[in-house]
């Protein structure tokens, strides 16, 4: 079995969740601040990216972080290009930790229109996908945001996501489609109903044998996405924490059958640069175990 097929089988059959370690340029200062490193600690983007890479290395190399409870890890492009303990990051994740490497490929969000934020153009996506494939990346992730229950806007988000997903599948990778519904959306339940209908329709247009993953906001209606989870074109459905605390995100996730976490801030909540390795590893282990248990329902 090829490495790609091994990784696909892991997603299809094993319990666990996805660690989202893909804070990009815009969200990195906030992630570092929560980690106990203020903006005064660096000067310039290069130094900032060195610090966030050190944080990610500390997480990934922790004995608490491995493929027993973690299915995959979503990486920022900068992280893919770097090494961990002398090995390229994707290679280290799979060969040492048995964690499937995934790459964030979107370039951020357009201004809001029709109650949504579409993804910015990705003119160099084909080249990025070729580099990712060469580095052993299994799949990709790309995020849009839905802020209003606007049918035209939601349809535009889903159409754009699936159009680019087909490009990613053609490059030999598995796309994670992430049409996030903002947890502050004034009619979140209605937006989620519209999103589900649009996603189901688009899944039906994928050729037989092609699969995507879906990354969705924890829904107001429990098990709303059961039809998506059971769909033959869906490899796995994962949940984003969306600004909920880890405790609330876990409680909501535990009510969604066969939906697993893909948490970022909720995973790293409570981890700081100032902790000793023993304190850091214990805190990370507690976080991983709580998210693993919530993902096992």
C-alpha positions in Angstrom: 0.0 0.0 0.0 1.4 3.4 -0.9 1.9 6.1 1.8 -1.0 8.0 0.4 -3.3 5.0 0.6 -2.0 4.3 4.2 -2.8 7.9 5.1 -6.2 7.8 3.5 -7.0 4.5 5.4 -6.0 6.2 8.6 -8.5 9.0 8.0 -11.2 6.5 7.0 -10.9 4.0 9.8 -9.1 5.3 12.9 -10.3 7.3 15.8 -8.7 10.7 16.5 -8.8 14.3 15.5 -6.9 16.8 13.4 -4.5 19.3 15.0 -4.8 22.7 13.2 -1.3 24.3 13.5 -1.8 26.6 10.5 -1.9 30.1 12.0 -0.7 32.4 9.1 0.8 35.8 9.0 -2.4 37.6 10.1 -3.2 35.3 13.1 0.3 34.6 14.2 0.8 37.6 16.6 -2.4 36.6 18.4 -1.3 33.0 18.6 2.1 34.0 20.0 0.5 36.4 22.5 -1.7 33.5 23.8 1.4 31.4 24.1 3.0 34.1 26.3 5.2 35.9 23.7 4.3 39.6 23.3 4.8 41.5 20.0 7.7 43.3 21.6 9.6 40.0 21.6 10.3 40.2 17.8 11.1 42.6 15.0 9.9 41.7 11.5 8.1 38.8 10.0 11.1 36.5 9.7 11.7 36.6 13.5 8.0 36.2 14.1 7.8 33.1 11.9 10.9 31.7 13.7 9.1 32.0 17.1 5.9 30.4 15.9 7.8 27.6 14.3 9.6 27.0 17.6 6.1 26.8 19.2 4.9 24.3 16.6 8.1 22.2 17.0 7.5 22.0 20.7 4.0 20.8 20.2 4.8 18.3 17.5 7.9 16.8 19.2 6.1 16.5 22.5 5.6 12.8 23.6 1.9 13.7 24.0 1.6 14.4 20.3 1.4 11.2 18.1 -0.8 9.2 15.8 -2.5 7.3 18.5 -4.9 10.2 19.1 -4.1 12.6 16.3 -5.1 11.8 12.7 -3.5 14.7 10.9 -1.9 18.1 11.4 -2.7 21.2 9.2 0.4 23.2 8.4 1.1 26.7 7.2 3.2 26.9 4.1 6.2 28.3 6.0 6.0 25.2 8.3 6.0 22.8 5.4 9.2 24.5 4.1 11.0 24.0 7.4 12.5 21.1 9.2 11.8 19.4 12.6 14.9 17.7 14.2 16.6 17.6 10.8 13.7 16.2 8.8 11.3 18.1 6.6 8.1 18.8 8.7 5.8 16.6 6.6 8.2 13.7 6.6 8.8 14.1 10.4 5.0 14.1 11.1 4.4 10.9 9.2 7.6 8.9 9.7 8.1 9.7 13.4 4.6 10.5 14.6 2.3 8.7 12.2 0.4 11.9 11.8 -0.9 12.8 8.3 0.4 16.2 7.0 -2.1 18.6 5.5 -1.3 22.1 4.0 -3.4 25.3 4.3 -3.5 26.7 0.8 -5.8 29.7 0.8 -4.4 33.2 0.7 -6.9 34.8 3.0 -10.4 36.3 2.6 -12.0 38.9 0.3 -14.1 41.7 1.8 -17.6 40.7 2.8 -20.2 40.7 0.1 -23.7 39.0 0.2 -23.1 38.1 3.8 -19.9 36.0 3.1 -16.2 36.3 2.6 -14.9 34.4 -0.4 -11.3 33.3 -0.7 -8.8 35.5 -2.4 -7.5 34.3 -5.8 -4.8 31.7 -5.7 -2.9 32.2 -9.0 0.0 30.1 -7.9 -2.0 27.2 -6.5 -0.8 24.6 -9.1 2.8 25.3 -8.3 2.1 25.1 -4.5 0.3 21.8 -4.9 3.2 20.3 -6.9 5.6 21.4 -4.1 3.3 20.0 -1.5 3.0 16.7 -3.3 6.8 16.5 -3.6 7.2 17.1 0.1 4.8 14.3 1.1 1.7 16.4 1.9 -1.5 14.3 1.8 -4.2 17.0 1.6 -5.1 20.7 1.8 -7.3 23.0 3.7 -9.0 26.3 2.5 -11.3 28.6 4.4 -14.2 30.8 3.5 -16.5 32.5 6.1 -20.3 32.8 6.1 -21.6 35.7 8.2 -25.3 35.9 7.2 -27.9 33.4 6.1 -27.8 34.7 2.5 -28.6 32.0 -0.1 -26.7 33.7 -2.9 -23.6 34.2 -0.8 -23.6 30.7 0.6 -24.0 29.3 -2.9 -21.0 31.4 -4.0 -18.9 30.1 -1.1 -19.7 26.4 -1.9 -19.3 26.8 -5.6 -15.8 28.4 -5.1 -14.7 25.8 -2.6 -15.7 22.9 -4.9 -14.2 24.5 -8.0 -10.8 24.7 -6.3 -11.3 21.3 -4.6 -11.5 19.8 -8.1 -8.1 21.4 -9.0 -6.6 20.0 -5.8 -8.0 16.5 -6.5 -6.5 16.7 -10.0 -3.1 17.4 -8.4 -3.4 14.1 -6.4 -4.3 15.6 -3.0 -7.4 15.4 -0.8 -9.0 18.8 -0.2 -10.5 19.9 3.1 -13.4 22.2 2.2 -13.9 24.8 5.1 -17.0 27.0 4.7 -17.0 28.3 8.2 -20.2 29.7 9.6 -19.3 32.5 12.0 -20.6 31.6 15.5 -21.8 35.2 15.7 -24.0 34.8 12.6 -27.4 36.3 13.7 -29.3 33.4 12.1 -26.7 30.7 12.4 -29.1 27.7 12.3 -30.6 29.0 9.0 -27.2 29.6 7.5 -26.2 26.0 8.4 -29.3 24.6 6.8 -28.5 26.5 3.6 -24.9 25.4 3.7 -25.8 21.8 4.2 -28.1 21.8 1.2 -25.5 23.5 -1.0 -22.8 21.1 0.1 -24.9 18.0 -0.5 -25.8 19.2 -4.0 -22.1 19.8 -4.8 -21.0 16.5 -3.4 -23.4 14.9 -5.9 -21.6 16.5 -8.8 -18.2 14.9 -7.9 -17.2 11.9 -10.0 -17.3 8.5 -8.5 -14.1 7.7 -6.6 -13.3 11.3 -5.8 -13.5 12.3 -2.2 -13.2 15.5 -0.1 -13.1 16.2 3.6 -15.3 18.9 5.1 -14.4 21.2 8.0 -17.6 22.7 9.4 -18.6 24.9 12.4 -20.1 23.0 15.2 -23.8 23.2 14.3 -26.7 24.6 16.4 -28.8 21.5 15.4 -27.0 18.3 16.7 -26.1 15.8 14.0 -27.1 18.3 11.3 -24.3 17.0 9.1 -25.0 13.3 9.5 -25.9 13.1 5.7 -22.5 14.6 4.8 -20.7 12.2 7.1 -22.4 9.2 5.5 -21.8 10.5 1.9 -19.6 8.3 -0.3 -17.7 11.4 -1.6 -16.7 12.4 1.9 -13.6 10.9 3.5 -14.1 12.6 6.9 -16.0 15.5 8.5 -14.1 17.6 11.0 -15.2 20.4 13.2 -13.7 23.8 13.8 -13.9 25.4 17.3 -14.8 28.8 15.8 -14.0 30.8 18.9 -15.7 28.6 21.5 -13.6 27.7 24.5 -12.1 24.2 24.5 -14.6 23.0 27.1 -17.6 24.3 25.1 -16.2 23.1 21.8 -15.7 19.6 23.3 -19.2 19.6 24.8 -20.8 20.6 21.4 -18.6 18.1 19.5 -19.4 15.2 21.8 -23.1 15.6 20.7 -22.1 15.2 17.0 -21.8 11.5 16.1 -18.8 10.6 13.9 -17.7 14.2 13.6 -14.1 14.8 14.8 -12.3 17.9 15.9 -9.9 20.1 13.9 -9.1 22.6 16.6 -6.5 25.3 16.5 -6.8 27.8 19.3 -8.8 25.3 21.4 -5.9 22.8 21.1 -3.2 25.2 22.3 -5.4 26.9 25.0 -3.3 27.0 28.2 0.1 26.3 26.6 2.8 28.9 27.3 6.4 29.4 26.4 7.1 29.9 30.1 6.1 26.4 31.1 8.7 23.8 31.8 8.8 20.8 29.4 7.1 18.7 32.0 4.3 21.3 32.6 3.9 21.9 28.8 3.7 18.2 27.9 1.2 17.5 30.8 -1.0 20.4 29.7 -0.9 19.3 26.0 -1.7 15.8 27.0 -4.8 16.9 28.9 -5.9 19.0 25.9 -5.3 16.2 23.4 -7.1 13.6 25.6 -10.1 15.9 26.1 -10.4 16.6 22.4 -9.8 12.9 21.5 -12.6 11.8 23.8 -15.0 14.4 22.4 -14.1 13.2 18.9 -14.9 9.6 19.8 -18.7 9.8 20.0 
